[in-house]
């Protein structure tokens, strides 16, 4: 998020979490989101959120923690990893996860912000967020039906 580069790392992290809470680019409320930050939390109050699970990696790397989390997930097809790191993209895709680039994530975040309450271009007046939620729910139904066959 280019507008955050002037701020210290703790402020950048907090604003990112708050933007995700507010815009909900991950769709439905029941969808979980975890952010892995390299290192340790700063000296300020730890980030608290009911929407975003914040994990600091301490002596591990965020890259390794992400790959491990996807690998150990019971259904990695339901995971979306946001990264521009090609090695991580290849690794998590091999485990079945989807990947969004940082640009795709920011576009989605901005679209959700700009699209709240506005039409997605259709004559039915469905917002971009509502359309995404419907698509996600239909995908879940379709996947359940396919697994039952």
C-alpha positions as CSV (number, residue, x, y, z in Angstrom):
1,X,0.0,0.0,0.0
2,X,2.1,2.9,-1.3
3,X,0.4,5.5,1.0
4,X,1.7,3.7,4.0
5,X,5.5,3.8,3.2
6,X,6.0,7.0,5.2
7,X,4.7,5.3,8.4
8,X,6.6,3.0,10.8
9,X,6.2,-0.7,10.4
10,X,3.8,-1.1,13.4
11,X,1.5,1.6,12.0
12,X,1.6,0.0,8.5
13,X,0.7,-3.4,10.0
14,X,-2.2,-1.9,12.0
15,X,-3.6,0.0,9.0
16,X,-3.5,-3.1,6.8
17,X,-5.4,-5.1,9.4
18,X,-8.0,-2.3,9.9
19,X,-8.5,-2.0,6.1
20,X,-9.1,-5.7,5.8
21,X,-11.6,-5.5,8.7
22,X,-13.4,-2.6,7.1
23,X,-13.4,-3.7,3.5
24,X,-13.6,-7.5,3.9
25,X,-11.9,-8.4,0.6
26,X,-12.1,-12.0,1.7
27,X,-15.8,-12.1,1.2
28,X,-18.1,-13.8,3.7
29,X,-17.8,-13.1,7.4
30,X,-17.1,-16.8,8.1
31,X,-14.1,-16.8,5.8
32,X,-11.0,-16.6,8.0
33,X,-8.0,-14.5,7.3
34,X,-4.5,-14.8,8.7
35,X,-1.6,-12.5,8.2
36,X,1.9,-13.7,8.9
37,X,4.4,-10.9,9.7
38,X,8.1,-11.7,9.8
39,X,9.8,-11.2,13.1
40,X,8.4,-10.1,16.4
41,X,5.7,-7.6,17.2
42,X,6.9,-4.0,17.9
43,X,6.9,-2.4,21.3
44,X,3.3,-1.1,20.9
45,X,0.1,-2.8,21.9
46,X,-0.3,-6.1,19.9
47,X,-2.8,-5.9,17.1
48,X,-6.2,-7.1,18.2
49,X,-8.9,-8.1,15.7
50,X,-12.0,-10.2,15.6
51,X,-11.7,-10.5,11.8
52,X,-8.0,-11.0,11.2
53,X,-5.7,-13.5,12.9
54,X,-2.3,-11.9,13.2
55,X,0.7,-14.2,13.5
56,X,4.3,-13.1,14.1
57,X,6.9,-15.6,13.0
58,X,9.7,-14.8,15.5
59,X,12.7,-16.9,14.4
60,X,10.8,-18.5,11.4
61,X,10.0,-16.7,8.2
62,X,6.6,-15.8,7.1
63,X,7.3,-17.7,3.8
64,X,7.9,-20.9,5.7
65,X,4.9,-20.4,8.0
66,X,2.6,-19.8,5.0
67,X,3.8,-22.9,3.1
68,X,3.4,-25.0,6.3
69,X,-0.1,-23.7,7.0
70,X,-1.2,-24.5,3.4
71,X,0.4,-27.9,3.4
72,X,-1.2,-28.8,6.8
73,X,-4.6,-27.5,5.9
74,X,-7.4,-30.0,5.7
75,X,-8.7,-28.4,2.5
76,X,-6.1,-26.2,0.9
77,X,-8.4,-25.6,-2.1
78,X,-10.2,-23.1,0.1
79,X,-7.1,-21.1,0.8
80,X,-6.0,-17.9,-1.0
81,X,-2.5,-16.8,-0.4
82,X,-1.6,-13.2,-1.2
83,X,2.1,-12.9,-2.4
84,X,4.2,-11.7,-5.2
85,X,7.0,-14.2,-4.3
86,X,7.1,-16.7,-7.1
87,X,8.6,-19.5,-5.0
88,X,5.7,-19.2,-2.5
89,X,3.2,-19.0,-5.4
90,X,4.5,-22.3,-6.9
91,X,4.7,-24.0,-3.5
92,X,1.2,-23.2,-2.3
93,X,-0.3,-23.9,-5.8
94,X,1.3,-27.3,-5.6
95,X,-0.6,-27.9,-2.4
96,X,-3.8,-26.8,-4.1
97,X,-4.2,-23.2,-2.8
98,X,-5.2,-20.2,-4.9
99,X,-2.9,-17.2,-5.3
100,X,-3.6,-13.5,-5.5
101,X,-0.8,-11.1,-6.3
102,X,-0.5,-8.1,-4.1
103,X,-1.9,-6.0,-7.0
104,X,-4.9,-8.3,-7.3
105,X,-5.4,-8.1,-3.5
106,X,-5.2,-4.2,-3.5
107,X,-7.5,-4.0,-6.5
108,X,-9.9,-6.2,-4.7
109,X,-9.6,-4.1,-1.5
110,X,-10.1,-0.9,-3.5
111,X,-13.0,-2.3,-5.5
112,X,-14.7,-3.4,-2.3
113,X,-14.2,0.1,-0.9
114,X,-15.4,1.8,-4.1
115,X,-18.1,-0.7,-4.8
116,X,-19.8,-0.8,-1.4
117,X,-23.4,0.0,-2.2
118,X,-22.7,0.7,-5.9
119,X,-23.7,-1.4,-8.9
120,X,-21.2,-3.9,-10.4
121,X,-22.3,-2.8,-13.8
122,X,-25.3,-5.1,-14.1
123,X,-28.8,-3.8,-14.3
124,X,-29.8,-5.7,-11.2
125,X,-27.8,-3.4,-8.9
126,X,-25.6,-6.1,-7.3
127,X,-22.5,-4.7,-5.7
128,X,-19.1,-6.2,-6.5
129,X,-18.9,-7.6,-3.0
130,X,-22.3,-9.3,-3.2
131,X,-21.5,-10.7,-6.6
132,X,-18.2,-12.2,-5.2
133,X,-20.1,-13.6,-2.3
134,X,-22.7,-15.3,-4.6
135,X,-19.9,-16.7,-6.8
136,X,-18.1,-18.0,-3.7
137,X,-21.3,-19.7,-2.4
138,X,-22.1,-21.2,-5.7
139,X,-18.5,-22.6,-5.9
140,X,-18.9,-24.2,-2.5
141,X,-22.3,-25.7,-3.6
142,X,-20.7,-27.0,-6.8
143,X,-17.7,-28.5,-5.0
144,X,-19.9,-30.2,-2.5
145,X,-22.1,-31.7,-5.3
146,X,-19.0,-32.9,-7.2
147,X,-17.5,-34.5,-4.1
148,X,-20.9,-36.3,-3.4
149,X,-20.9,-37.8,-7.0
